[in-house]
Every structure is written in structure tokens, then in C-alpha cells.
């Protein structure tokens, strides 16, 4: 299990960055959904906010693990 985690953290660290970028994009599009012009899409905007913030969290935790692992 430890070896699999090491591979995921070190060899696939680009995944964490990609998740963070995807989260930022979802957060941005969700922000646009709250403008008065897009009132009909407010529920979708809320879900984009939730998904975007979750992806940003996962990306940040992954990058933290990469940094912690590289400090060893």
C-alpha cells in the first residue's frame, strides 16, 4: 500500500495540478452563473462552486503530500 501511495504521489503529481486547475475553472464558471443575466442557472452555479472547491481541495492536498514526501 505504501508503495502504491508513493507512486501516486510522486509519479503522478501532475494529476493534483490538473484537479486544481479544473477546480479553478469550475469555480470561475460557477461565479459567472451568479450574475443576474444567468438567474436560471443558479442551481448549476452552486454545484459548480461545490465541485470546484472540492477539486481545488483535492489538488491542494495532493500537492501537500508531494511536498511532504519530497522532504523525507
N, C-alpha and C positions, 0 to 999 in steps of 0.2 A: 504494500500500500504506500509506503513511504517513497519508494522508487517511482511509482506512478504519479504521486503528487509532485515530486521533483521534476519529472518530465513535463507535466502540465504547467508548472510554474516557470521553469527556466526555458524550455524549448519552445513553448507556445505562448510566450509573453505578449506577442502581437495580438492575441485574442483579447486580452484585457484592454489594450488600447482601442481595439475595434469596438468592443462593447461600450466603452466610454464615449467614443465618437458617435456611435449610433444613439446612445442615450442623450447626448447633447443635441443631436438633430431632432429626435422625438420631442425633447423639451422645447426646442425652438418652434417647431411646427405647432405644438400644443399651445404655446404662447400666442401665436397668431390666431388660433381658434377662439381666444377670449376677446378678440376685437368685436365691437358692436356689429360690424358687417357680417360676421360669421356666427351670429347668435344661434342659428340652427345646429351648429356643430359643437356646441359647448360640451356635451357629454363625451364626444370623441376627444375633445381637447383635454378634458380631465383625465381620461385614460392614457392619452399620450404623455401627460405630465407624470402620471404614476409609473408608466413603463419606462419613461426616460430617466426619471430619478432612480428607479431600481437598477437599470443598466449602468448608470453612472456609478452607483454604489458598488455593484459587482466589479466594474472595471477598476475602481479605486482600491478595493480590497485585493484584487489580483495584483495590481502594481505594488501594493504594500507587501504582499507575500514575496514578490520578486525581489524587492529591496531587502527584506529581512533574510531571505535565502542567500542573497549575494553577500551579505555582511558576515555570514558564517565562515 
